[in-house]
Amino acid sequence: MDPAAVKCIDTALADIYDQGEIQKQQKRSFFIPDFKPSAQAATYLEKKSEEYRTIIDDLKG
């Protein structure tokens, strides 16, 4: 994805989260509001993927 587009999306989402209304709506919809810029989100998701891979491998025995 174009890095300029990613930066634009990150900036827009940061602004939306700074306003605070989206967190209220997400909580009403049973979501946990937690914005991470794309670089942090990628690292977080890679770690989660590794955790799931370990669990699946352990279940396979």
C-alpha positions as CSV (number, residue, x, y, z in Angstrom):
1,M,0.0,0.0,0.0
2,D,1.2,3.5,-0.7
3,P,3.0,4.8,2.4
4,A,1.4,8.2,1.9
5,A,-2.0,6.6,2.0
6,V,-1.1,4.7,5.2
7,K,0.1,7.9,6.8
8,C,-3.2,9.7,5.8
9,I,-5.3,6.9,7.3
10,D,-3.2,6.8,10.5
11,T,-3.6,10.6,10.9
12,A,-7.4,10.5,10.2
13,L,-7.9,7.6,12.7
14,A,-5.8,9.3,15.3
15,D,-7.9,12.4,15.0
16,I,-11.1,10.4,15.2
17,Y,-9.9,8.6,18.4
18,D,-8.7,11.9,19.9
19,Q,-12.3,13.2,19.7
20,G,-13.4,10.3,21.9
21,E,-16.8,9.6,20.4
22,I,-15.8,6.4,18.6
23,Q,-14.7,4.8,21.8
24,K,-18.2,5.2,23.2
25,Q,-19.8,3.7,20.1
26,Q,-17.4,0.8,20.1
27,K,-18.0,0.0,23.7
28,R,-21.8,0.0,23.0
29,S,-21.1,-2.5,20.2
30,F,-19.0,-4.7,22.6
31,F,-15.6,-3.7,21.0
32,I,-12.5,-2.7,22.9
33,P,-11.4,0.7,21.5
34,D,-7.7,0.6,20.9
35,F,-6.2,2.5,18.0
36,K,-2.7,1.7,17.0
37,P,-0.9,3.4,14.1
38,S,-0.1,1.0,11.3
39,A,3.5,0.3,12.3
40,Q,2.5,-0.6,15.9
41,A,-0.5,-2.6,14.7
42,A,1.7,-4.6,12.4
43,T,4.1,-5.5,15.2
44,Y,1.1,-6.3,17.5
45,L,-0.5,-8.5,14.9
46,E,2.7,-10.4,14.2
47,K,3.1,-11.1,17.9
48,K,-0.5,-12.4,18.1
49,S,0.1,-14.5,15.0
50,E,3.1,-16.1,16.7
51,E,1.1,-16.8,19.8
52,Y,-1.7,-18.4,17.9
53,R,0.8,-20.5,15.9
54,T,2.3,-21.8,19.2
55,I,-1.1,-22.7,20.5
56,I,-2.1,-24.5,17.3
57,D,1.2,-26.4,17.2
58,D,0.7,-27.4,20.9
59,L,-2.8,-28.6,20.1
60,K,-1.5,-30.7,17.2
61,G,0.8,-32.4,19.7
